[in-house]
Amino acid sequence: MTEKGYFGQFGGSFVPEQIQVLLDQLEETFEQYRNDSEFLAEYQAYLKDYAMLVVKCHCILRNH
């Protein structure tokens, strides 16, 4: 898959241009905060305290 979400010459995002601008801004913000430990801790606290959802992410490696 390419950077813009295409699978070869097919795929991609099919939304109005005005919405695509917002999706691009959302993607930029996501990339900015996705590895920010302070943000992730706050996000997990909201999930736990307000959504009553505890999410544990684990990296599982395969032995090939």
Secondary structure, DSSP 8 states (H G I E B T S, - for coil): --TTSEETTEE---S-HHHHHHHHHHHHHHHHHTT-HHHHHHHHHHHHHTS-------------
